[in-house]
Amino acid sequence: MTNQLNLTAHNNDLLVFTALRCKIEGGIVICAWGAHGGHRGRAAEVLALLRGAGVPLNYLRLTDQGHPSHPLYLPYELQPQPWAGA
């Protein structure tokens, strides 16, 4: 994974803009990229895009490194929490 080209950044940016639309329409944005979100600085890029647009961010659980955990590995009953540290 660490040696591959970043072929999905553009598609991921489209998802970020979908999150912006979610904010406009009154929904919430839950960050959930997991432990590898810091790979190639992508977490920082996504956070900058969302913060720059004033999107309130939420998470279900944070990893030991402070990244929002991927929902695949989380209990169903967790509720979104505001991510003040984002």
Stockholm file with secondary structure:
# STOCKHOLM 1.0

chainA/1-86         MTNQLNLTAHNNDLLVFTALRCKIEGGIVICAWGAHGGHRGRAAEVLALLRGAGVPLNYLRLTDQGHPSHPLYLPYELQPQPWAGA
#=GR chainA/1-86 SS CTTSCCCSHHHHHHHHHHHHHHHHTTCCEECCCCTTTTGGGHHHHHHHHHHHTTCCEEESCBCTTSCBCCGGGSCTTCCCEECTTC
#=GC SS_cons        CTTSCCCSHHHHHHHHHHHHHHHHTTCCEECCCCTTTTGGGHHHHHHHHHHHTTCCEEESCBCTTSCBCCGGGSCTTCCCEECTTC
//
